[in-house]
Amino acid sequence: MTPKEKAKELVSKFNFEHTGETYILHQTVDESKRCALIAVDEIILEMDSVMLPNPFKQYWQEIKKEIQML
């Protein structure tokens, strides 16, 4: 999945809930973006705390940029 696709997926997960036949809107897109950014920041911080080279850190940093551009 590209960083742009992952960014859209994360924001969507914080925005809508699918309950079988319907979708429920939980918050605004800006609030969903803020939640997704918090989640991505936590992932990046965990990668930093391990202090091992991690090839996925760049990927998550790109996702963060994509979320900010949405």
C-alpha positions in Angstrom: 0.0 0.0 0.0 1.4 3.4 -0.9 1.8 6.1 1.8 -1.0 8.1 0.3 -3.4 5.1 0.3 -2.5 4.3 3.9 -3.0 7.9 5.0 -6.5 8.0 3.5 -7.3 4.6 5.1 -6.2 5.8 8.5 -8.2 9.0 8.4 -11.2 7.1 7.2 -11.0 4.7 10.0 -11.1 7.5 12.5 -14.0 9.2 10.6 -16.5 6.5 9.8 -17.7 3.3 11.3 -19.3 0.7 9.0 -22.2 -1.1 10.8 -23.4 -3.6 8.2 -25.6 -1.6 6.0 -24.8 1.9 7.1 -21.8 4.2 7.8 -21.8 6.4 10.9 -19.9 9.7 10.9 -18.1 10.1 14.2 -16.2 13.4 13.7 -15.0 15.9 11.2 -12.2 15.2 8.7 -9.9 17.6 10.6 -10.5 15.8 13.8 -9.9 12.4 12.1 -6.7 13.7 10.6 -5.5 14.8 14.1 -6.2 11.4 15.5 -4.5 9.7 12.6 -1.4 11.9 13.1 -1.3 11.0 16.8 -1.4 7.3 15.9 1.4 7.7 13.3 3.5 9.8 15.7 3.2 7.0 18.3 4.3 4.4 15.7 7.4 6.5 14.8 8.2 7.1 18.5 8.1 3.4 19.2 10.4 2.8 16.3 12.8 5.4 17.7 12.7 3.9 21.2 13.9 0.5 19.9 17.0 2.2 18.5 17.5 -0.3 15.7 17.5 0.5 12.0 14.0 0.3 10.8 13.2 0.4 7.1 9.5 1.2 7.9 10.3 4.5 9.6 10.6 6.4 6.3 7.3 4.8 5.2 5.5 6.1 8.3 7.1 9.5 7.9 5.7 9.7 4.4 2.3 8.6 5.6 2.4 11.5 8.1 3.1 14.0 5.3 0.3 12.6 3.2 -2.2 12.9 6.1 -1.1 16.5 6.6 -1.8 17.2 2.9 -5.3 15.7 2.9 
